């Protein structure tokens, strides 16, 4: 029981829409992306996305969805369901999936296990066992290179108490329904359980609540826990601590609020920011009425133990006025040169985008846009060559100049292709 059990959300995808893995039927009016982001924010450790596409066009649409979700979500994606050749495994992985599962009952897919594991790494290859009869082949699949097995145990938890799971060294992800008792039973019954997959996804199921239930049963999961007790904090005379709230992606300061001990504990348990209102003298959950929740990414304490810094994923604006941040009014300012690399890139890029939308006579940027993609690509190639030539000289100043030229032309290319800096940085982070 020492290893933490993971909780995955399992969603099928057909024609770009979410499908329940249990009954292979639709799951209401929510889009697949809405459900995926809901689980990302509400405690899931990963997303098992089943490709149920029936046509090549539908399959490519699913690949596109995997790519978009991988860029926007923090939790890993495990996908599979339509593997015909090694190229399909590559497409899933290159789209951003952490791992791909192959069907253990399909001889053609079984033949691909070893080749895929050798090509992409064993940790990226899982095997789906559609029937308990395939449990006898788990050692074979492991030898071929699969790192994990996925098995549906819904309604059949008793099978986990057999020797197959007590002695195997394979790590299993078990598909089960989303009521608490089966999940708890699965986690406690099988020693080889790496985690469970909830197969009946619908918005409203909160993985954090389920993890708290598992914790009460003595099962370790990935939940928030503080390295210090509230009693060690230096609160004010009212037992409150100020909390500075910051966007975890942009570092923008969003707001300042206060916590008492109950709000702190509620924040840890739910993964959502809870506060104490000094004016109303009451607890409040940020976003409870507006829907603009703040999902916790990290909580830090300052050197004096009297202020908390919360880095969060903010839904919608943080301020009740509708502004992104409560700090939107400038009282005094002095001009200065921005040196934060990403902010500089964003500012230059915004000028390029503005030129694209509002052409300006005599603008070199508009000259490039008018000439078209071939001219832009030619300049990117020329500037890359200039960097190579400059790097052969001892003077570093020339290299900096050429790199700046290159980056400018790359940004023009990005604008022409509709690519943002956020997408680039997220792609780099995924790597």
C-alpha positions in Angstrom: 0.0 0.0 0.0 3.1 2.3 0.0 2.8 3.4 -3.6 0.2 6.0 -4.5 -2.8 4.8 -6.5 -3.6 6.9 -9.5 -7.1 8.0 -10.5 -7.7 8.3 -14.3 -10.8 9.5 -16.1 -11.8 7.3 -18.9 -13.5 8.8 -21.9 -14.2 7.4 -25.4 -14.0 9.6 -28.4 -16.2 9.1 -31.5 -16.7 11.8 -34.2 -15.1 14.3 -31.8 -17.7 13.6 -29.1 -17.4 12.0 -25.7 -18.6 8.4 -25.3 -18.9 6.4 -22.0 -16.5 3.5 -22.0 -18.9 1.4 -20.0 -21.8 1.3 -22.4 -20.2 3.0 -25.4 -22.9 5.7 -25.4 -22.9 9.4 -25.3 -22.5 11.2 -22.0 -24.8 14.2 -22.3 -24.4 17.6 -23.8 -20.9 18.3 -22.6 -18.1 18.4 -25.1 -15.2 16.1 -24.8 -12.8 19.0 -24.3 -15.1 20.4 -21.5 -15.0 17.0 -19.7 -11.3 16.6 -20.2 -10.6 20.0 -18.7 -13.0 19.4 -15.9 -11.1 16.3 -14.8 -7.8 18.1 -15.3 -8.8 20.7 -12.8 -10.7 18.4 -10.4 -8.1 15.9 -9.2 -7.7 13.3 -12.0 -4.1 12.0 -12.3 -4.5 11.3 -16.0 -6.9 10.9 -18.9 -7.5 7.6 -20.7 -8.8 8.6 -24.1 -10.3 5.8 -26.1 -10.2 6.3 -29.9 -13.5 4.8 -31.0 -13.4 6.3 -34.5 -14.7 4.2 -37.4 -13.2 6.1 -40.3 -9.8 7.6 -41.2 -11.3 11.1 -41.1 -12.8 10.5 -37.7 -9.4 9.1 -36.5 -7.5 12.2 -37.7 -10.0 14.3 -35.9 -9.3 12.4 -32.7 -5.5 12.9 -33.2 -6.2 16.6 -33.4 -8.2 16.5 -30.2 -5.3 14.6 -28.4 -2.9 17.3 -29.7 -5.0 20.2 -28.4 -5.7 18.6 -25.0 -2.0 17.7 -24.5 -1.1 21.4 -25.1 -3.8 22.7 -22.7 -3.8 20.1 -19.9 -1.4 19.3 -17.1 -2.3 15.7 -16.6 -1.0 13.0 -19.0 -3.1 11.4 -21.7 -3.1 7.7 -22.4 -4.7 6.8 -25.7 -5.2 4.0 -28.2 -8.0 2.0 -29.8 -7.2 2.4 -33.4 -3.7 1.0 -34.0 -3.1 -0.6 -37.3 0.6 -0.1 -37.7 3.6 1.5 -36.0 2.8 4.8 -37.7 -0.4 5.0 -35.6 1.5 4.6 -32.4 3.8 7.4 -33.5 0.9 9.7 -34.4 -0.6 9.3 -30.9 2.7 9.9 -29.2 3.7 12.9 -31.4 0.3 14.4 -30.7 1.3 14.5 -27.1 0.1 11.3 -25.5 2.2 10.0 -22.6 1.6 6.4 -23.7 -0.4 4.3 -26.2 -2.3 1.0 -25.4 -2.6 -1.8 -27.9 -5.2 -4.5 -27.9 -4.0 -7.8 -26.4 -6.7 -9.8 -28.2 -5.7 -8.5 -31.6 -2.8 -10.6 -33.1 -1.8 -7.7 -35.4 -1.5 -5.3 -32.5 0.3 -7.9 -30.3 2.9 -8.2 -33.1 3.5 -4.5 -32.8 4.2 -4.4 -29.0 7.9 -5.3 -29.2 8.6 -3.1 -32.2 6.8 -0.1 -30.6 8.5 -0.6 -27.2 11.9 -0.8 -28.9 11.2 2.3 -31.0 9.5 4.6 -28.4 10.4 3.0 -25.0 8.6 0.5 -22.9 7.2 3.1 -20.6 5.1 4.4 -23.5 3.4 1.1 -24.4 0.4 -0.4 -22.5 -1.7 -3.4 -23.4 -5.5 -3.5 -23.1 -6.9 -6.8 -21.9 -10.6 -6.9 -23.1 -11.1 -10.3 -21.3 -9.9 -11.8 -18.0 -8.8 -14.8 -20.1 -5.9 -12.8 -21.4 -4.5 -12.5 -17.8 -2.5 -15.6 -18.5 -0.5 -13.7 -21.2 0.5 -10.7 -19.1 4.0 -12.0 -18.6 4.3 -12.5 -22.3 3.2 -8.9 -22.9 5.6 -7.7 -20.3 8.5 -9.5 -22.0 7.5 -8.0 -25.3 8.0 -4.6 -23.7 4.6 -3.4 -22.4 4.9 -1.5 -19.1 1.3 -1.6 -18.0 -1.9 -3.6 -18.5 -5.4 -2.2 -18.6 -8.3 -4.5 -17.5 -12.0 -3.9 -17.1 -13.1 -5.2 -13.7 -16.5 -3.5 -13.4 -18.9 -5.7 -11.6 -16.2 -8.4 -11.1 -14.0 -7.1 -8.2 -13.8 -10.7 -6.8 -11.3 -11.7 -9.6 -8.7 -9.4 -8.1 -8.4 -11.5 -5.0 -6.9 -14.4 -6.9 -3.2 -15.4 -7.3 -2.9 -13.7 -10.7 -2.8 -10.3 -9.1 -1.1 -11.2 -5.8 2.0 -12.6 -7.6 2.3 -10.7 -10.8 4.9 -7.9 -11.1 2.8 -6.1 -13.8 1.3 -2.8 -13.0 -2.4 -2.7 -13.8 -4.8 0.1 -14.5 -8.3 -1.2 -13.7 -11.4 0.1 -15.4 -14.3 0.3 -13.0 -17.4 2.3 -12.5 -17.3 5.6 -10.7 -19.1 4.8 -7.4 -16.9 4.8 -4.3 -17.1 1.2 -3.1 -15.8 -0.5 -6.2 -12.9 1.9 -6.5 -12.0 1.4 -2.9 -12.3 -2.4 -3.3 -10.2 -2.5 -6.4 -7.4 -0.4 -4.8 -7.3 -2.6 -1.7 -7.8 -6.0 -3.4 -5.0 -6.0 -6.0 -1.4 -5.6 -5.0 -0.4 -4.9 -8.6 -2.9 -2.0 -8.9 -1.2 1.1 -10.2 -4.5 2.9 -10.4 -8.1 2.9 -11.5 -9.9 4.4 -14.5 -13.4 5.7 -13.9 -15.4 4.6 -16.9 -18.6 6.6 -16.6 -17.3 10.2 -16.9 -19.7 13.0 -16.5 -19.2 16.5 -15.2 -19.9 16.6 -11.5 -17.7 13.7 -10.5 -14.9 15.2 -8.4 -11.8 13.0 -8.2 -10.6 15.0 -5.2 -13.6 13.9 -3.2 -13.0 10.3 -4.2 -9.3 10.6 -3.2 -10.3 11.9 0.2 -12.5 8.8 0.6 -9.6 6.5 -0.4 -7.3 8.4 2.1 -9.8 7.7 4.9 -9.5 4.0 4.0 -5.8 4.1 4.3 -5.0 4.2 0.5 -2.4 6.7 -0.6 -3.3 8.9 -3.6 -2.0 12.2 -5.1 -3.8 14.7 -2.9 -2.6 18.0 -1.4 -1.0 17.9 2.0 0.8 20.6 3.8 4.4 20.2 5.0 3.5 22.5 8.0 0.6 22.6 10.4 -1.6 25.7 10.6 -0.5 26.2 14.2 3.0 26.9 12.9 1.8 29.9 10.8 1.9 33.4 12.1 -1.7 34.6 11.8 -3.0 38.1 12.6 -5.0 38.8 15.8 -8.1 37.4 14.0 -6.5 34.1 13.2 -6.2 35.0 9.5 -3.4 34.7 6.9 -3.1 36.9 3.8 -2.9 35.0 0.5 -1.3 36.4 -2.6 -2.8 34.6 -5.7 -0.8 34.3 -8.8 -1.6 32.7 -12.3 0.6 29.7 -12.5 1.2 30.1 -16.3 1.8 33.8 -16.6 2.9 34.7 -13.1 0.4 37.6 -13.1 -0.7 38.6 -9.6 -4.5 38.1 -9.6 -5.7 39.1 -6.1 -5.2 39.2 -2.4 -7.5 37.4 0.0 -7.4 35.9 3.5 -7.6 32.4 4.9 -8.5 31.0 8.3 -7.6 27.5 9.3 -10.9 26.1 7.9 -10.4 27.7 4.6 -6.8 26.4 4.5 -8.0 22.8 5.2 -10.9 23.1 2.7 -8.4 24.3 0.0 -6.2 21.2 0.6 -9.1 18.8 0.5 -10.9 20.2 -2.5 -7.9 21.5 -4.6 -9.9 24.8 -5.0 -9.1 28.0 -3.3 -11.2 28.7 -0.3 -11.1 32.0 1.7 -12.5 33.8 4.7 -14.4 37.0 4.0 -13.6 39.6 6.6 -16.5 41.8 5.5 -19.1 39.0 5.6 -17.4 37.1 8.4 -17.9 33.8 6.5 -16.1 31.1 4.5 -16.3 31.3 0.7 -15.2 29.2 -2.2 -13.8 31.3 -5.0 -16.0 30.8 -8.1 -19.0 29.2 -6.2 -21.4 31.8 -7.7 -19.5 33.1 -10.7 -18.0 29.8 -11.9 -14.5 31.4 -11.9 -12.8 28.8 -9.7 -9.2 28.9 -8.8 -7.6 25.4 -9.0 -4.5 25.0 -6.8 -1.2 24.3 -8.4 1.0 25.1 -5.4 0.9 26.8 -2.0 4.1 28.4 -0.7 4.9 30.1 2.6 7.1 33.2 3.0 10.2 33.4 5.2 8.3 34.9 8.2 5.5 32.2 8.0 2.9 35.0 7.8 1.9 35.1 4.1 0.9 32.4 1.6 1.6 32.5 -2.1 -0.9 30.5 -4.1 -0.2 29.6 -7.8 -3.5 28.7 -9.4 -5.2 27.9 -12.7 -7.8 30.7 -12.9 -11.1 30.1 -14.7 -12.4 33.4 -16.1 -11.5 36.7 -14.6 -10.2 36.8 -11.0 -11.7 40.2 -10.2 -15.4 40.8 -9.5 -15.2 43.8 -11.9 -14.6 41.4 -14.8 -10.9 42.3 -15.0 -8.4 39.5 -15.2 -6.6 40.8 -12.1 -7.8 42.9 -9.2 -4.6 45.0 -9.7 -5.7 46.8 -12.9 -5.5 50.4 -11.8 -2.1 52.1 -12.2 -1.3 54.6 -9.4 2.2 55.6 -10.5 4.6 54.3 -13.1 7.9 55.0 -14.7 8.9 53.8 -18.1 11.3 51.0 -18.2 12.7 48.5 -20.6 11.1 45.1 -20.3 13.7 42.3 -19.9 11.5 39.3 -19.2 12.2 37.2 -22.3 8.7 35.8 -22.7 7.1 39.2 -22.3 9.5 40.7 -24.8 8.6 38.0 -27.3 4.9 38.5 -26.6 5.1 42.3 -27.1 7.0 42.0 -30.4 4.7 39.3 -31.5 1.6 41.5 -30.7 3.1 44.2 -32.9 3.5 41.7 -35.7 -0.1 40.5 -35.3 -1.3 44.1 -35.3 0.5 44.8 -38.6 -1.2 41.7 -40.0 -4.6 42.9 -39.0 -4.0 46.7 -39.6 -1.4 47.1 -42.4 0.8 50.1 -42.1 2.4 51.8 -45.1 6.1 51.4 -45.3 6.1 48.5 -42.8 8.7 45.8 -43.4 6.4 43.3 -41.6 3.6 44.1 -44.0 6.0 43.8 -46.9 6.7 40.2 -45.8 3.0 39.4 -45.4 2.2 40.9 -48.8 4.9 38.8 -50.5 3.6 35.6 -49.0 4.8 32.4 -47.3 7.6 31.7 -49.8 9.2 35.0 -49.1 8.9 34.6 -45.3 10.4 31.1 -45.5 13.3 32.4 -47.7 14.1 35.0 -45.0 13.9 32.5 -42.2 16.4 30.3 -44.1 18.7 33.2 -44.8 18.7 34.4 -41.2 19.5 30.9 -40.0 22.5 30.8 -42.3 23.6 34.2 -41.0 23.6 32.8 -37.5 25.9 30.0 -38.6 28.3 32.4 -40.3 28.3 34.8 -37.4 29.0 32.0 -34.9 32.3 31.2 -36.7 33.6 34.7 -35.8 34.9 35.5 -32.2 32.6 38.5 -31.7 29.5 37.4 -29.8 27.7 40.6 -30.5 27.2 39.7 -34.2 25.7 36.3 -33.1 23.2 38.1 -30.9 22.2 40.5 -33.7 21.7 37.6 -36.2 19.7 35.6 -33.6 17.4 38.6 -33.1 16.8 38.9 -36.8 16.1 35.2 -37.0 13.6 35.2 -34.1 11.8 38.2 -35.6 11.3 36.4 -39.0 10.3 33.2 -37.1 7.6 35.3 -35.3 6.4 36.6 -38.7 6.2 32.9 -39.8 4.2 32.1 -36.6 1.8 34.9 -37.3 1.3 33.7 -40.9 0.6 30.1 -39.7 -1.6 31.1 -36.8 0.8 29.8 -34.1 1.2 31.6 -30.7 4.1 31.8 -28.3 1.9 30.0 -25.7 1.6 27.0 -28.0 5.4 27.0 -28.6 6.2 27.1 -24.8 3.6 24.5 -24.0 5.1 22.2 -26.7 8.6 22.7 -25.2 7.2 22.0 -21.7 5.7 18.8 -23.0 9.1 17.6 -24.2 
